[in-house]
Amino acid sequence: MSGLDRSSEVRRGEELSATALREYLQNIVPEVRDGLEIRQFPGGFSNLTYLLRAGDRELVLRRPPHGANIASAHDMSREYRVLSALIDSFRRVPAPVHYCDDVSVIGTDFYLMKRLKGTILRANQTEDVAADADTMRKLSESFIACLAELHSIDPNTAGLRDLGRPEGYVTRQVAGWIRRYQSAATDVIPEMETTAIWLTDNLPSETATTLIHNDFKYDNLVLDIGNAAKIIGVLDWEMATIGDPMMDLGSSLAYWAQADDPPGLKNFSLTWLPGNYSRRKLINRYADLSGRNTDEVLFYYRFGLYKLAVILQQIYARYRAGHTKDPRFAQLIEIVRVCAQQSLHEEV
């Protein structure tokens, strides 16, 4: 399995001002007075994530992407609040350090958290991943057990009772993501229209309400360096809310590529490597662990694929508009098409 998650030089156009950060942080992180090194974690397609080194101290800075005009999807204060609430009730969150709403510092709000040192399985690092089927099988089990554990947290006890509006959550999500797609569309993709109509006409009955992560996937997990099947951290809580836990499972299934899936679906996950659970086995194990009925899981899987397609479409639209020059984004429209086609399948 790969080693410690690596940072790299900051991408052109995504630089931060070390001078401004040092001046602002000197009373919050005193170590910056003796110097500050800024690097960037190259993975991810949404919020920008940086490594700050000040002496022996390492912190992670999160900020919204350039050109984003969907405030609810890049709410740094919300993500910081979730981490602050969960640090005592869910042992797998990085410790929050500081939230800054002064946009004059780096041009937007941001927050800092302690760095969790561990392995992150990124889809473009297959050469660093040992083909160990037993480890991947155990990680699959840890993955779904962690999701079920997350869904068992009482939002009231965690102080997150008002994080979302659970009543009518699925209906609002379907309508909202359809609107987002219509606002960001750059190409004609008939399958997106077909899936939008199907989702609207086949809304399930909502029977449960829990805390949900909404982006639970392999590359948002920090794994123990000595035991890659052990999850020590869960990252990227920007879309966490209170809602139907099956929506969370559906999002995870959308990222959960299998060996027999189209190549485009394997771009964002290593779940297709030998040893990983199939989607069906993942569903059955979740049902066993959570006690929830998964009979309507096809709806949630199709919605997960549709939402993933919209997220990629939004990023591609920013790229087309020139708000980011990240070359990874140039081909995202093709992955949108693949997700749209997959969402029409009759089985998970």
SERO-4910 file (N, C-alpha, C, O; in steps of 0.05 Angstrom, whole numbers):
BEGIN
 pado doro    nc1    nc2    nc3   cac1   cac2   cac3    cc1    cc2    cc3    oc1    oc2    oc3
  Met    A     17    -24      0      0      0      0     18     25      0     40     24     10
  Ser    A      8     46    -11     23     71    -14     30     82     14     17     76     34
  Gly    A     50    100     15     58    112     40     42    137     47     19    140     39
  Leu    A     55    154     62     42    179     72     31    195     48     45    198     28
  Asp    A      7    206     52     -4    223     31     15    246     25     23    260     43
  Arg    A     22    249      0     43    268     -8     31    295    -17     11    297    -30
  Ser    A     45    316     -9     39    343    -19     59    349    -42     78    334    -46
  Ser    A     53    371    -56     70    379    -78     71    409    -80     59    423    -64
  Glu    A     86    419   -100     86    448   -104     58    458   -110     41    443   -122
  Val    A     52    482   -102     26    494   -106     21    498   -136     39    508   -150
  Arg    A     -3    490   -146     -9    494   -174    -10    523   -182    -18    540   -166
  Arg    A     -2    529   -206     -2    556   -216    -31    567   -215    -50    554   -224
  Gly    A    -34    591   -205    -60    604   -203    -75    598   -177    -96    609   -172
  Glu    A    -63    580   -160    -76    572   -135    -58    578   -111    -61    567    -90
  Glu    A    -39    597   -115    -20    604    -94    -34    619    -71    -54    632    -75
  Leu    A    -22    617    -48    -30    632    -24     -8    651    -16     16    645    -22
  Ser    A    -14    673     -4      6    692      4     17    683     31      3    685     52
  Ala    A     42    674     32     55    666     57     58    690     76     55    688    100
  Thr    A     63    714     64     66    738     81     40    745     95     40    750    119
  Ala    A     17    744     80     -8    751     92    -16    730    113    -27    737    134
  Leu    A    -11    704    107    -18    683    126     -1    685    152    -12    682    174
  Arg    A     25    691    149     42    693    172     33    716    190     32    714    214
  Glu    A     26    738    177     17    761    193     -9    755    208    -12    763    231
  Tyr    A    -27    742    194    -53    736    206    -51    715    228    -64    717    249
  Leu    A    -35    694    223    -34    671    241    -14    673    264    -13    655    281
  Gln    A      1    694    266     23    694    286     14    692    314     29    682    331
  Asn    A    -11    700    320    -21    697    348    -38    672    351    -45    665    374
  Ile    A    -43    658    329    -59    634    330    -41    609    328    -44    589    342
  Val    A    -21    612    310     -1    591    307     26    605    310     39    612    290
  Pro    A     36    608    334     61    624    339     85    614    323    103    630    317
  Glu    A     85    589    316    108    577    301    112    591    274    134    590    264
  Val    A     92    604    263     95    616    236    114    640    237    123    649    216
  Arg    A    119    651    261    137    674    263    165    667    254    180    685    245
  Asp    A    172    642    255    199    633    247    200    623    218    220    612    209
  Gly    A    177    626    204    177    617    176    152    600    170    142    586    188
  Leu    A    144    600    145    120    585    137    125    573    109    131    588     91
  Glu    A    122    547    107    123    533     81     95    525     73     80    514     89
  Ile    A     88    531     48     62    524     38     64    505     15     78    510     -5
  Arg    A     51    482     17     50    462     -5     21    455     -9      3    464      6
  Gln    A     15    440    -30    -13    434    -37    -16    404    -40      1    390    -50
  Phe    A    -39    394    -30    -47    366    -35    -60    366    -62    -81    378    -66
  Pro    A    -49    351    -82    -58    353   -109    -84    338   -115    -97    343   -136
  Gly    A    -93    320    -97   -117    305   -102   -142    322    -98   -140    345    -88
  Gly    A   -165    311   -105   -190    325   -101   -197    343   -124   -180    352   -139
  Phe    A   -223    348   -127   -233    365   -149   -250    388   -140   -261    403   -156
  Ser    A   -252    392   -114   -270    413   -104   -254    433    -88   -239    449    -99
  Asn    A   -258    433    -61   -244    452    -45   -213    448    -47   -204    425    -52
  Leu    A   -198    469    -45   -169    467    -47   -157    462    -19   -166    474      1
  Thr    A   -138    445    -18   -126    436      7    -96    439      7    -83    430    -12
  Tyr    A    -86    452     27    -57    459     29    -45    448     54    -58    445     75
  Leu    A    -19    443     53     -4    435     77     13    459     85     28    471     70
  Leu    A      9    468    111     25    490    122     45    478    141     37    464    160
  Arg    A     71    483    137     92    475    156    104    499    169    113    517    156
  Ala    A    103    499    196    115    520    212    131    507    234    120    498    254
  Gly    A    157    506    231    174    491    250    167    462    248    167    450    227
  Asp    A    161    450    271    154    421    272    124    417    270    114    395    271
  Arg    A    109    439    267     80    437    266     70    435    237     79    450    220
  Glu    A     51    417    233     39    415    206      8    418    209     -5    404    224
  Leu    A     -3    436    193    -31    441    192    -41    439    164    -26    441    145
  Val    A    -67    434    161    -80    433    135    -99    457    133   -115    462    150
  Leu    A    -97    471    110   -114    494    105   -134    486     83   -126    475     62
  Arg    A   -159    491     87   -180    486     67   -193    512     59   -200    529     76
  Arg    A   -197    516     33   -210    540     22   -227    531     -2   -222    510    -14
  Pro    A   -247    548     -9   -263    542    -33   -247    544    -59   -226    557    -59
  Pro    A   -256    530    -80   -242    532   -105   -246    560   -118   -265    574   -112
  His    A   -228    567   -136   -231    592   -151   -255    590   -170   -259    570   -183
  Gly    A   -270    611   -172   -292    612   -191   -318    599   -182   -337    598   -197
  Ala    A   -318    588   -158   -342    574   -148   -363    595   -141   -358    614   -128
  Asn    A   -388    590   -151   -410    608   -145   -433    594   -131   -456    603   -132
  Ile    A   -426    571   -118   -446    556   -103   -438    556    -74   -425    537    -65
  Ala    A   -445    576    -60   -435    580    -32   -442    556    -15   -425    548      2
  Ser    A   -466    544    -18   -474    522     -1   -457    498     -4   -455    481     14
  Ala    A   -443    495    -27   -426    472    -32   -398    476    -23   -382    457    -23
  His    A   -391    500    -15   -363    506     -7   -363    523     18   -348    542     20
  Asp    A   -379    515     37   -383    531     62   -362    522     82   -365    502     96
  Met    A   -341    538     85   -319    532    103   -329    533    132   -320    517    149
  Ser    A   -346    552    139   -355    554    167   -371    530    175   -369    521    197
  Arg    A   -387    519    156   -403    496    161   -385    471    166   -390    456    185
  Glu    A   -365    468    149   -347    445    152   -332    447    178   -329    427    192
  Tyr    A   -323    471    185   -309    475    211   -327    469    234   -319    457    254
  Arg    A   -352    477    232   -371    472    254   -376    442    258   -377    432    280
  Val    A   -378    427    235   -382    398    237   -359    384    251   -362    368    268
  Leu    A   -334    392    243   -311    380    255   -310    386    285   -304    369    302
  Ser    A   -316    411    292   -316    419    320   -336    404    337   -331    397    360
  Ala    A   -359    397    325   -380    382    339   -373    353    341   -380    340    362
  Leu    A   -360    342    321   -356    313    321   -330    304    334   -326    280    339
  Ile    A   -312    322    340   -286    315    351   -289    298    377   -271    282    382
  Asp    A   -310    301    392   -314    286    416   -332    262    413   -333    245    431
  Ser    A   -347    260    391   -366    238    388   -360    219    365   -372    197    364
  Phe    A   -341    227    348   -334    209    325   -303    211    323   -292    231    315
  Arg    A   -290    189    331   -261    190    335   -245    193    310   -220    194    311
  Arg    A   -258    194    287   -244    195    261   -246    221    247   -247    222    222
  Val    A   -246    243    261   -245    269    248   -220    284    256   -211    281    279
  Pro    A   -208    299    237   -184    315    244   -192    338    263   -214    349    260
  Ala    A   -175    344    281   -181    365    301   -181    393    288   -160    401    276
  Pro    A   -203    408    290   -203    435    278   -186    454    295   -185    451    320
  Val    A   -174    474    282   -156    492    296   -167    521    296   -167    534    316
  His    A   -176    530    272   -184    558    270   -200    562    244   -194    550    223
  Tyr    A   -220    579    246   -236    587    223   -232    617    219   -233    633    238
  Cys    A   -227    625    194   -222    654    187   -243    663    167   -245    652    145
  Asp    A   -259    683    175   -279    695    156   -269    721    144   -285    735    131
  Asp    A   -244    728    149   -233    753    138   -222    748    110   -200    737    107
  Val    A   -238    755     90   -230    748     63   -206    764     53   -196    759     31
  Ser    A   -197    784     68   -174    800     60   -148    785     63   -128    793     51
  Val    A   -148    763     78   -123    749     83   -114    734     58    -92    738     49
  Ile    A   -131    716     47   -124    701     23   -144    704      0   -143    690    -20
  Gly    A   -164    722      4   -184    727    -17   -209    711    -13   -228    715    -29
  Thr    A   -211    695      8   -235    680     14   -233    671     43   -212    673     56
  Asp    A   -255    659     54   -253    648     81   -238    621     79   -236    610     57
  Phe    A   -229    611    102   -215    586    103   -215    575    131   -222    590    150
  Tyr    A   -207    551    134   -203    541    162   -178    523    163   -168    513    142
  Leu    A   -168    519    187   -145    503    192   -152    479    209   -169    481    227
  Met    A   -139    456    204   -143    433    221   -116    419    224    -98    424    208
  Lys    A   -113    403    244    -89    388    248    -86    367    226   -106    356    216
  Arg    A    -62    362    218    -57    342    197    -59    314    209    -46    308    229
  Leu    A    -75    297    196    -75    269    203    -55    255    184    -59    254    160
  Lys    A    -35    243    196    -14    230    179    -22    202    174    -25    185    192
  Gly    A    -26    195    149    -34    169    141    -35    165    111    -26    183     97
  Thr    A    -45    143    102    -46    136     74    -74    145     63    -94    140     76
  Ile    A    -74    156     39    -99    162     25    -98    149     -2    -79    153    -17
  Leu    A   -118    132     -8   -118    117    -33   -130    135    -55   -154    138    -57
  Arg    A   -113    146    -71   -122    162    -94   -121    146   -119   -103    129   -123
  Ala    A   -141    150   -136   -145    133   -159   -122    134   -179   -118    116   -195
  Asn    A   -106    156   -178    -84    158   -197    -58    147   -186    -36    152   -197
  Gln    A    -59    132   -164    -35    121   -152    -34     91   -152    -24     79   -133
  Thr    A    -45     79   -173    -46     49   -174    -18     37   -173    -15     15   -163
  Glu    A      2     52   -183     29     41   -182     40     39   -154     59     24   -149
  Asp    A     28     54   -135     38     53   -108     23     34    -90     29     30    -67
  Val    A      2     21   -101    -15      4    -86     -9    -25    -91    -12    -35   -113
  Ala    A     -1    -39    -70      5    -68    -73    -21    -83    -79    -42    -77    -67
  Ala    A    -19   -102    -98    -43   -117   -105    -49   -138    -84    -45   -162    -88
  Asp    A    -58   -129    -62    -63   -146    -38    -94   -149    -35   -106   -132    -23
  Ala    A   -104   -170    -46   -134   -173    -46   -144   -175    -17   -166   -166    -12
  Asp    A   -129   -188      1   -139   -191     28   -142   -164     42   -161   -159     56
  Thr    A   -122   -146     37   -123   -119     49   -147   -104     38   -161    -90     53
  Met    A   -152   -105     12   -174    -91      0   -201   -102     10   -220    -87     15
  Arg    A   -202   -128     14   -227   -139     25   -232   -129     54   -254   -121     60
  Lys    A   -211   -128     70   -214   -118     97   -220    -88     97   -236    -78    114
  Leu    A   -209    -73     78   -215    -44     77   -244    -40     68   -257    -22     79
  Ser    A   -254    -57     50   -282    -55     43   -300    -58     67   -320    -44     71
  Glu    A   -293    -77     84   -309    -82    109   -307    -58    127   -327    -49    139
  Ser    A   -282    -48    131   -279    -24    148   -294      0    137   -306     15    153
  Phe    A   -294      3    111   -308     25     98   -338     25    105   -348     45    114
  Ile    A   -351      3    100   -380      2    104   -387      2    134   -408     12    141
  Ala    A   -369     -9    150   -374     -8    179   -371     20    190   -387     29    207
  Cys    A   -352     35    179   -349     63    187   -373     80    179   -382     97    194
  Leu    A   -384     75    155   -407     90    146   -431     83    164   -446    101    171
  Ala    A   -435     58    170   -457     50    188   -454     63    216   -473     71    228
  Glu    A   -429     64    225   -423     77    251   -430    107    250   -443    117    269
  Leu    A   -422    120    229   -429    148    226   -459    153    227   -468    172    239
  His    A   -474    135    214   -503    138    213   -516    131    240   -540    136    243
  Ser    A   -501    121    258   -512    115    285   -509    138    304   -519    137    327
  Ile    A   -494    159    296   -490    182    314   -516    198    317   -530    203    298
  Asp    A   -522    205    342   -545    221    347   -539    250    342   -523    262    357
  Pro    A   -551    263    322   -545    291    317   -550    310    340   -536    329    344
  Asn    A   -570    303    356   -577    320    379   -554    319    400   -546    340    410
  Thr    A   -545    295    405   -523    292    425   -497    306    415   -482    317    430
  Ala    A   -493    304    388   -469    316    377   -470    347    374   -451    359    366
  Gly    A   -494    358    380   -497    387    377   -502    396    348   -496    418    341
  Leu    A   -512    377    331   -516    383    303   -546    381    295   -552    376    272
  Arg    A   -563    385    314   -592    382    309   -602    399    287   -619    391    271
  Asp    A   -591    424    285   -601    443    265   -583    445    240   -584    464    226
  Leu    A   -567    424    236   -549    424    213   -564    424    186   -555    435    166
  Gly    A   -587    410    186   -602    408    161   -632    407    166   -640    408    189
  Arg    A   -648    405    145   -677    402    147   -684    374    137   -688    371    113
  Pro    A   -687    355    155   -691    327    146   -717    322    132   -719    305    114
  Glu    A   -738    336    139   -764    331    127   -764    339     97   -757    362     91
  Gly    A   -771    320     80   -771    326     52   -743    327     39   -740    339     18
  Tyr    A   -723    316     53   -695    319     44   -691    308     16   -679    321     -1
  Val    A   -700    284     11   -695    271    -15   -708    287    -38   -696    292    -59
  Thr    A   -733    296    -33   -747    312    -54   -731    337    -60   -728    344    -83
  Arg    A   -722    351    -39   -707    376    -44   -681    370    -58   -673    386    -76
  Gln    A   -668    349    -51   -642    342    -63   -645    337    -93   -630    346   -109
  Val    A   -665    321   -100   -670    315   -128   -675    341   -144   -662    345   -165
  Ala    A   -693    357   -134   -699    382   -148   -675    401   -149   -670    414   -170
  Gly    A   -660    402   -127   -637    420   -126   -615    412   -145   -603    430   -158
  Trp    A   -609    387   -147   -587    378   -164   -595    380   -193   -578    384   -211
  Ile    A   -621    377   -199   -630    381   -227   -626    410   -234   -617    416   -256
  Arg    A   -633    429   -216   -628    457   -221   -599    463   -225   -591    479   -243
  Arg    A   -582    451   -208   -553    456   -211   -543    447   -238   -526    461   -250
  Tyr    A   -552    425   -247   -543    415   -273   -552    434   -295   -536    441   -313
  Gln    A   -577    442   -294   -587    460   -315   -571    487   -315   -568    499   -337
  Ser    A   -562    495   -292   -547    520   -291   -518    517   -301   -506    536   -311
  Ala    A   -507    493   -299   -479    488   -306   -475    474   -333   -452    471   -342
  Ala    A   -497    465   -345   -494    449   -370   -480    464   -392   -485    487   -397
  Thr    A   -462    449   -405   -447    461   -428   -452    445   -453   -447    455   -475
  Asp    A   -461    420   -450   -464    402   -473   -492    388   -471   -503    387   -449
  Val    A   -502    379   -493   -527    364   -493   -522    335   -486   -508    321   -501
  Ile    A   -532    325   -463   -529    298   -455   -557    287   -449   -567    291   -427
  Pro    A   -569    273   -468   -597    264   -464   -601    247   -440   -623    248   -427
  Glu    A   -582    230   -432   -585    213   -409   -588    228   -383   -601    218   -365
  Met    A   -578    252   -381   -581    268   -357   -611    276   -355   -622    276   -333
  Glu    A   -623    283   -377   -651    291   -377   -668    267   -370   -687    269   -355
  Thr    A   -662    243   -381   -678    219   -376   -676    212   -346   -697    205   -334
  Thr    A   -652    213   -335   -649    206   -307   -663    226   -289   -675    218   -269
  Ala    A   -662    251   -296   -675    272   -279   -705    267   -278   -718    269   -257
  Ile    A   -717    259   -301   -746    253   -301   -752    229   -285   -771    228   -270
  Trp    A   -735    208   -288   -740    183   -273   -738    188   -243   -755    178   -228
  Leu    A   -718    202   -234   -715    208   -205   -739    223   -195   -749    217   -173
  Thr    A   -748    243   -209   -771    259   -201   -797    242   -199   -813    246   -181
  Asp    A   -799    222   -217   -823    205   -217   -822    181   -199   -842    167   -195
  Asn    A   -799    176   -186   -795    152   -170   -784    157   -142   -768    142   -132
  Leu    A   -792    180   -131   -783    187   -104   -790    166    -84   -813    157    -83
  Pro    A   -771    157    -67   -777    136    -47   -790    148    -22   -791    173    -19
  Ser    A   -800    131     -6   -811    140     20   -787    144     39   -770    126     41
  Glu    A   -786    166     53   -764    172     71   -772    161     99   -792    170    111
  Thr    A   -756    143    109   -763    130    134   -743    134    157   -748    126    179
  Ala    A   -720    146    151   -700    149    171   -686    176    168   -685    187    146
  Thr    A   -675    186    190   -660    211    190   -635    208    207   -637    200    230
  Thr    A   -612    213    195   -587    211    210   -568    233    201   -574    248    182
  Leu    A   -545    235    214   -523    251    204   -512    237    180   -506    213    182
  Ile    A   -508    251    158   -496    238    134   -473    255    124   -473    280    127
  His    A   -453    242    113   -429    255    104   -432    266     76   -423    289     71
  Asn    A   -444    251     58   -451    260     30   -428    259     11   -431    266    -13
  Asp    A   -404    250     19   -381    246      1   -363    225     11   -338    228     11
  Phe    A   -374    203     21   -360    182     34   -348    163     14   -363    147      2
  Lys    A   -322    164     10   -308    148    -10   -279    144     -2   -269    156     17
  Tyr    A   -266    126    -16   -239    118     -8   -220    142     -5   -205    143     15
  Asp    A   -220    160    -24   -199    181    -22   -207    204     -3   -194    224     -2
  Asn    A   -229    200     12   -235    218     34   -230    204     61   -238    214     82
  Leu    A   -215    182     60   -208    167     84   -178    168     88   -163    166     69
  Val    A   -170    171    113   -142    169    120   -137    142    134   -151    135    153
  Leu    A   -119    127    123   -114     99    132    -88     98    148    -69    113    143
  Asp    A    -88     80    167    -64     76    183    -41     67    166    -44     49    150
  Ile    A    -17     79    169      6     72    152     14     43    155     22     30    136
  Gly    A     11     33    180     19      5    185     -3    -15    180      2    -39    180
  Asn    A    -28     -6    176    -50    -24    172    -70    -10    154    -88      5    163
  Ala    A    -68    -15    128    -84      0    108   -113     -7    109   -129      6     96
  Ala    A   -121    -27    125   -150    -33    128   -162    -18    152   -186    -21    157
  Lys    A   -146     -3    166   -155     12    190   -159     41    183   -140     55    174
  Ile    A   -183     51    186   -190     79    180   -185     96    205   -197     92    226
  Ile    A   -167    116    202   -161    133    225   -173    161    222   -173    177    240
  Gly    A   -183    167    198   -194    194    193   -214    195    170   -211    180    151
  Val    A   -234    212    173   -253    217    151   -251    247    145   -254    264    163
  Leu    A   -247    254    120   -242    281    112   -266    292     95   -285    277     89
  Asp    A   -265    318     89   -283    331     70   -312    330     79   -328    315     67
  Trp    A   -318    345    100   -345    345    112   -362    368    101   -382    375    114
  Glu    A   -355    380     79   -368    404     69   -398    400     63   -414    418     65
  Met    A   -405    375     55   -433    370     48   -449    355     69   -471    346     65
  Ala    A   -437    351     93   -450    337    115   -476    351    122   -478    376    122
  Thr    A   -496    335    129   -522    347    137   -538    326    152   -528    304    158
  Ile    A   -563    332    158   -582    313    170   -602    305    148   -615    322    137
  Gly    A   -603    279    143   -621    270    122   -623    240    120   -615    226    139
  Asp    A   -633    230     98   -637    201     94   -610    187     90   -596    194     72
  Pro    A   -603    168    108   -577    155    106   -573    139     80   -551    135     71
  Met    A   -595    131     67   -593    117     42   -582    135     20   -571    126      0
  Met    A   -586    161     23   -574    180      4   -543    179      6   -529    181    -14
  Asp    A   -533    176     31   -504    173     35   -494    148     22   -473    148      9
  Leu    A   -508    126     27   -500    100     15   -501    102    -16   -482     92    -29
  Gly    A   -521    115    -27   -522    119    -56   -499    134    -67   -488    127    -88
  Ser    A   -490    155    -53   -467    171    -62   -442    153    -62   -426    155    -80
  Ser    A   -439    137    -41   -416    119    -39   -416     99    -61   -395     92    -73
  Leu    A   -440     88    -68   -442     68    -89   -435     80   -116   -424     66   -133
  Ala    A   -441    106   -120   -435    118   -146   -405    119   -150   -396    117   -173
  Tyr    A   -389    122   -129   -360    122   -132   -348     94   -131   -325     90   -138
  Trp    A   -364     74   -124   -354     47   -120   -353     32   -146   -372     17   -153
  Ala    A   -332     36   -161   -329     23   -187   -322     -7   -184   -308    -14   -165
  Gln    A   -332    -23   -202   -325    -51   -203   -308    -58   -228   -306    -41   -246
  Ala    A   -295    -81   -227   -277    -88   -249   -291    -89   -276   -278    -84   -297
  Asp    A   -317    -95   -277   -332    -97   -302   -346    -71   -310   -361    -71   -329
  Asp    A   -340    -49   -296   -352    -23   -303   -337    -10   -326   -314    -17   -331
  Pro    A   -350      9   -339   -336     25   -360   -311     38   -349   -311     46   -325
  Pro    A   -290     41   -365   -265     54   -355   -269     80   -341   -256     86   -321
  Gly    A   -287     97   -351   -290    124   -340   -299    123   -311   -292    142   -296
  Leu    A   -313    103   -302   -322    101   -274   -299     94   -256   -302     97   -231
  Lys    A   -277     85   -266   -254     77   -250   -234    100   -245   -214     97   -232
  Asn    A   -241    124   -256   -223    147   -253   -221    158   -225   -202    173   -219
  Phe    A   -241    153   -209   -243    166   -183   -242    147   -159   -248    154   -137
  Ser    A   -234    122   -164   -235    103   -142   -217     79   -148   -211     73   -171
  Leu    A   -208     66   -127   -192     41   -130   -209     17   -121   -197     -4   -115
  Thr    A   -235     20   -120   -252     -2   -110   -254    -25   -130   -265    -46   -123
  Trp    A   -244    -21   -154   -245    -42   -175   -222    -61   -172   -221    -82   -186
  Leu    A   -203    -55   -155   -180    -73   -151   -189   -100   -139   -209   -100   -125
  Pro    A   -174   -121   -144   -182   -148   -133   -184   -147   -103   -168   -135    -89
  Gly    A   -205   -161    -93   -209   -163    -64   -231   -146    -54   -244   -152    -34
  Asn    A   -236   -123    -67   -257   -105    -58   -285   -118    -61   -290   -134    -78
  Tyr    A   -303   -110    -43   -331   -119    -44   -343   -110    -71   -335    -89    -82
  Ser    A   -362   -124    -81   -379   -114   -102   -399    -94    -90   -402    -93    -66
  Arg    A   -412    -79   -107   -432    -60    -97   -454    -75    -82   -464    -66    -62
  Arg    A   -462    -98    -93   -484   -113    -81   -476   -123    -53   -491   -123    -34
  Lys    A   -451   -133    -51   -442   -143    -25   -440   -119     -5   -445   -123     19
  Leu    A   -432    -96    -15   -430    -73      2   -458    -66     13   -462    -59     36
  Ile    A   -478    -67     -5   -506    -61      3   -515    -80     24   -527    -73     44
  Asn    A   -510   -106     19   -520   -127     38   -506   -124     65   -519   -128     86
  Arg    A   -481   -117     65   -467   -114     90   -477    -89    105   -479    -90    130
  Tyr    A   -483    -68     91   -494    -44    104   -521    -51    117   -527    -42    139
  Ala    A   -537    -66    102   -564    -74    113   -560    -90    139   -575    -86    158
  Asp    A   -541   -108    139   -535   -124    163   -526   -107    187   -536   -111    209
  Leu    A   -509    -88    181   -497    -72    203   -516    -51    213   -517    -45    237
  Ser    A   -532    -39    195   -550    -17    203   -578    -26    210   -593    -12    224
  Gly    A   -586    -49    200   -614    -59    203   -633    -44    185   -658    -46    190
  Arg    A   -624    -30    165   -642    -14    148   -650    -30    123   -635    -47    114
  Asn    A   -674    -24    114   -684    -36     89   -671    -23     65   -671      2     62
  Thr    A   -660    -39     47   -646    -29     24   -660    -36     -2   -648    -36    -24
  Asp    A   -686    -42     -1   -701    -51    -25   -701    -30    -47   -703    -36    -70
  Glu    A   -701     -4    -39   -702     17    -59   -675     29    -66   -672     52    -74
  Val    A   -654     12    -62   -627     22    -66   -621     31    -94   -604     48    -98
  Leu    A   -636     21   -114   -631     29   -142   -636     59   -145   -620     73   -159
  Phe    A   -656     70   -133   -662     99   -134   -637    114   -124   -628    133   -137
  Tyr    A   -627    106   -101   -605    120    -88   -580    118   -104   -564    137   -105
  Tyr    A   -575     95   -117   -552     92   -134   -554    110   -158   -535    124   -166
  Arg    A   -577    110   -171   -581    128   -194   -578    157   -187   -566    172   -201
  Phe    A   -589    165   -164   -586    192   -155   -557    198   -150   -547    220   -157
  Gly    A   -542    180   -137   -514    184   -131   -498    189   -157   -481    206   -157
  Leu    A   -504    174   -178   -490    177   -203   -498    204   -216   -481    218   -227
  Tyr    A   -523    211   -214   -532    237   -225   -518    260   -210   -508    279   -223
  Lys    A   -517    259   -184   -504    280   -168   -475    281   -175   -464    303   -178
  Leu    A   -461    258   -177   -433    258   -185   -429    271   -212   -411    287   -216
  Ala    A   -447    265   -231   -445    277   -257   -448    308   -256   -434    322   -270
  Val    A   -466    317   -239   -470    346   -236   -446    359   -223   -438    380   -232
  Ile    A   -435    347   -203   -410    358   -190   -388    361   -211   -375    381   -212
  Leu    A   -384    340   -227   -363    341   -247   -370    362   -269   -352    376   -279
  Gln    A   -395    364   -275   -404    384   -295   -398    413   -285   -389    430   -300
  Gln    A   -403    417   -259   -398    444   -248   -368    450   -249   -361    473   -255
  Ile    A   -352    431   -243   -323    435   -244   -314    440   -273   -298    458   -279
  Tyr    A   -325    424   -292   -318    428   -320   -327    455   -330   -313    468   -345
  Ala    A   -350    464   -321   -360    491   -329   -341    513   -319   -336    532   -333
  Arg    A   -330    510   -294   -311    529   -284   -286    529   -302   -274    550   -307
  Tyr    A   -278    505   -310   -254    502   -327   -259    516   -354   -242    531   -364
  Arg    A   -282    510   -366   -289    522   -391   -290    553   -390   -283    567   -409
  Ala    A   -298    563   -367   -300    592   -363   -273    605   -357   -271    629   -355
  Gly    A   -253    588   -353   -226    599   -347   -220    605   -318   -200    618   -312
  His    A   -238    596   -300   -233    602   -272   -212    584   -259   -201    590   -238
  Thr    A   -205    561   -272   -184    544   -263   -170    534   -288   -182    529   -309
  Lys    A   -143    530   -285   -128    520   -307   -118    491   -302   -100    481   -316
  Asp    A   -129    478   -282   -120    451   -275   -126    433   -299   -149    429   -307
  Pro    A   -105    421   -311   -109    405   -335   -126    380   -331   -136    368   -350
  Arg    A   -128    371   -306   -145    347   -300   -174    352   -308   -188    332   -313
  Phe    A   -182    377   -309   -211    383   -313   -219    382   -342   -243    382   -348
  Ala    A   -200    381   -360   -206    384   -389   -224    362   -399   -241    366   -417
  Gln    A   -221    337   -388   -236    314   -398   -260    306   -381   -272    285   -385
  Leu    A   -266    323   -362   -288    315   -343   -315    312   -357   -331    296   -348
  Ile    A   -319    326   -378   -345    324   -392   -350    295   -402   -373    286   -403
  Glu    A   -329    281   -409   -332    253   -417   -340    235   -394   -355    216   -398
  Ile    A   -331    242   -370   -339    226   -347   -367    232   -339   -382    215   -329
  Val    A   -376    257   -344   -404    264   -340   -421    246   -357   -442    236   -348
  Arg    A   -413    242   -382   -429    225   -401   -430    196   -391   -450    183   -392
  Val    A   -407    186   -381   -406    158   -371   -424    155   -347   -439    135   -345
  Cys    A   -423    174   -328   -441    172   -305   -470    173   -313   -487    158   -302
  Ala    A   -477    190   -332   -504    192   -341   -514    166   -354   -536    157   -350
  Gln    A   -496    153   -369   -503    128   -382   -507    106   -361   -525     90   -363
  Gln    A   -489    106   -341   -490     86   -320   -516     89   -304   -527     69   -293
  Ser    A   -526    113   -301   -549    118   -284   -575    106   -296   -595    105   -283
  Leu    A   -574     97   -321   -597     85   -334   -597     54   -330   -616     41   -339
  His    A   -576     43   -318   -576     14   -314   -598      5   -295   -607     20   -277
  Glu    A   -608    -18   -300   -631    -29   -284   -622    -42   -258   -639    -48   -242
  Glu    A   -596    -46   -254   -586    -59   -229   -563    -43   -218   -550    -29   -233
  Val    A   -559    -45   -192   -537    -31   -179   -511    -47   -185   -490    -39   -177
***
